[in-house]
Each structure stands twice: as C-alpha cells, then as structure tokens.
Amino acid sequence: MPPLQIMVIRHGEKPAQQPPPYGVDPNGQTDPHALSVVGWQRAGALVDFFSFPRETIQQPTYLYSPPDEGGDEGGRPYETINPLSAKLGLTQNTTFSVGQQTQLVPDMMTSHRRLARLRAPSCPSRTGAAIAQEAELSAHELSAQGG
C-alpha cells in the first residue's frame, strides 16, 4: 500500500479588483466571483499535472474543496479542481467550508492520496503549515491507537 500523500494547492487566479482581467464562469459569461482566464488555464494545467503519476507526485484518489457558496469568493476553489475532478471521475468532497481546515484533517487521514483545494483566509503558507502540524498530530494519535 502506498504511503499517505496529501497535496494542498491554491485556487486559480481571481479577477483584479479593478478589472480587467475579468472573472469568467464556465459558460464564458463575465462573473466577478469566478476564476480569471489565467485561473482557468491553471485549472486545466492541474489536469495534466495530476493525471500522470510520477515517483513524487501521485494521482489523487480523493478531492476536497470548500462548497461553492457564492459571495465575494464565489466558487473559485471548486472551479479550480473541477476539470481534474471530471478527468479523474472523482466527486469533490465539499463538506468542509473555508476556515474548517482542522476539522478536515482527520477525514484526510483515513485514506491515501488526497488533494485538498483550500482557500486560505490570509496566507496560504500559514494554512498549509497548520494542516501539516495538525496532520502530524493526527498521525501520532492514529499510531497510538493502532491505526
């Protein structure tokens, strides 16, 4: 059985506060809360990046993103991995909203290669560090419980 691998990515680029560039929804309509054209290009690049396993990057077997709740942030996290979700035939787990990263970790620890698309409230590196720290604690707890 391969080792547990959790990959965390940032959502694709959003539109400028003072467009252009504009956000564009999946149907090509202008949407200030959707990904920019560059964001959609990144989403497409993720399909190629994660579709072909390599020694250090394996193909995800499970996908997470916050739910598409609209509002200022719209569905950019969901939109970013939706093309990959379609390519791999995986449904995104949208159970955990923005800010629930630590509740997400125990669920992530129950399987193998996971890809989480999180929207960091402030700094992506801080969110990643918090998840890594929590994952290490969870791994120790699972090990102590014989899991």
C-alpha positions in Angstrom: 0.0 0.0 0.0 1.5 3.4 -1.0 2.2 5.9 1.8 -0.3 8.6 2.6 0.2 11.7 0.5 -1.7 14.9 1.0 -1.4 17.6 -1.6 -2.6 21.1 -1.0 -3.0 23.6 -3.8 -4.1 27.2 -4.0 -7.1 28.1 -6.1 -6.6 29.6 -9.6 -6.2 33.3 -10.1 -9.1 35.5 -9.5 -10.0 38.7 -11.4 -8.4 42.0 -10.5 -10.2 44.2 -8.0 -10.4 46.8 -10.8 -10.9 44.7 -14.0 -9.6 43.8 -16.5 -8.9 41.0 -16.3 -12.4 39.8 -15.6 -13.7 36.7 -14.0 -15.4 34.2 -16.3 -17.8 31.5 -15.4 -17.7 28.0 -17.0 -20.1 29.2 -19.7 -17.9 32.1 -20.7 -20.1 34.8 -19.0 -18.4 37.6 -17.1 -18.6 36.9 -13.3 -16.6 39.0 -10.8 -16.5 36.0 -8.4 -15.3 33.3 -10.9 -11.7 32.5 -12.0 -9.9 34.8 -14.4 -8.9 33.4 -17.8 -5.4 32.7 -16.3 -7.1 30.9 -13.4 -9.0 28.6 -15.8 -5.6 28.0 -17.6 -4.1 26.9 -14.2 -7.1 24.7 -13.6 -6.5 23.0 -17.0 -2.8 22.6 -16.2 -3.6 20.8 -13.0 -5.4 18.1 -15.0 -2.2 17.3 -16.9 0.0 17.7 -13.7 -2.1 15.3 -11.6 -3.3 12.9 -14.3 0.1 11.3 -14.9 1.5 9.7 -11.8 5.3 10.0 -11.1 7.5 8.9 -8.3 7.0 12.1 -6.2 3.5 13.2 -7.4 0.8 10.5 -7.4 -2.6 10.7 -8.9 -5.2 11.9 -6.3 -7.8 9.4 -5.3 -10.0 11.9 -3.4 -10.6 15.6 -3.8 -11.6 18.3 -1.3 -12.8 21.9 -1.9 -15.0 24.3 0.1 -18.6 24.3 -1.2 -19.5 26.8 -3.9 -21.1 29.3 -1.6 -21.1 32.3 -3.9 -20.5 35.7 -2.4 -17.2 37.5 -2.7 -15.1 34.4 -3.0 -17.6 32.6 -5.3 -16.7 29.1 -6.3 -13.1 29.6 -7.3 -11.7 26.8 -5.2 -14.4 24.4 -6.6 -13.8 25.7 -10.1 -10.0 25.2 -9.8 -10.2 21.4 -9.4 -13.5 20.8 -11.2 -11.7 19.9 -14.5 -9.4 17.5 -12.7 -12.5 16.0 -10.9 -14.1 15.4 -14.3 -11.0 13.9 -15.8 -10.4 11.5 -12.9 -14.1 10.7 -12.4 -13.9 11.8 -8.8 -16.6 13.8 -6.9 -15.2 16.7 -4.8 -15.9 16.4 -1.1 -17.4 19.9 -0.3 -18.3 19.0 3.3 -15.8 21.4 4.9 -16.2 25.2 4.5 -13.5 27.8 4.5 -12.0 28.0 8.0 -12.6 24.3 8.8 -9.2 23.1 7.8 -8.5 21.5 11.2 -11.8 19.5 11.0 -10.8 18.4 7.5 -7.6 16.7 8.6 -9.0 13.7 10.5 -11.0 12.9 7.4 -8.0 13.3 5.1 -6.0 10.9 7.3 -8.4 8.0 6.6 -7.3 7.3 3.1 -4.3 7.6 0.7 -3.6 10.2 -1.9 -5.7 13.2 -1.2 -5.8 16.6 -3.0 -7.2 19.5 -1.0 -8.0 22.8 -2.7 -8.3 25.2 0.1 -8.8 28.9 0.1 -6.6 30.4 2.8 -8.2 33.3 4.7 -4.9 35.1 4.9 -1.7 33.4 3.9 -1.6 30.0 2.0 1.7 29.0 3.6 0.3 29.5 7.1 -2.8 27.4 6.3 -0.6 24.7 4.8 1.6 24.8 7.9 -1.4 24.5 10.2 -2.7 21.5 8.2 0.8 19.9 8.3 1.0 20.4 12.0 -2.5 19.0 12.6 -1.8 16.1 10.3 1.3 15.2 12.2 -0.7 15.3 15.5 -3.4 13.2 13.9 -0.9 10.7 12.6 0.6 10.3 16.0 -2.9 9.9 17.5 -3.8 7.2 14.9 -0.5 5.4 15.6 -1.0 5.5 19.3 -4.5 4.0 18.7 -3.0 1.3 16.5 -4.5 2.8 13.3 
